[in-house]
């Protein structure tokens, strides 16, 4: 019982104002400070899918202007599938290396359901072509040896050649 009385006396002496029975304003500020620090220490939620999609799109956009290189899948030059391969590989997502094999991936969706970071697959005269959808009816790709990695609108030309939209990242 003596311990409880000592504790009550210590609280009264240290937490309450000397002139009234209200909490000391300095102590209130201290408590708010301690609570705000403890809030910062709370464990954060795991990364959301949209953050990953955003990071993929951001990396793809940052590579615009790099040269086309047939068979390229490194920063010194990309072909279309090498570009897609490189971007996804940067986030630990393994994809096939060629456009034809990327086109065979299973999770095909309709264009109206496409989300940023999905893969768009086109059938061109010279073969399969892959790119990364970035939203807003646009995609980024390494088009050909006369060009560089660039953003492109999904216009009539490309829509007529679009075969698949492939969802890689699960919700």
PyMOL commands that set and color helices and strands:
alter all, ss='L'
color gray80, all
select helices_A, chain A and resi 2-15+25-40+49-62+80-89+99-103+111-113+156-161
alter helices_A, ss='H'
color red, helices_A
select strands_A, chain A and resi 73-74+77-78+108-109+119-124+127-135+138-142+149-153+162-166
alter strands_A, ss='S'
color yellow, strands_A
deselect
rebuild
show_as cartoon
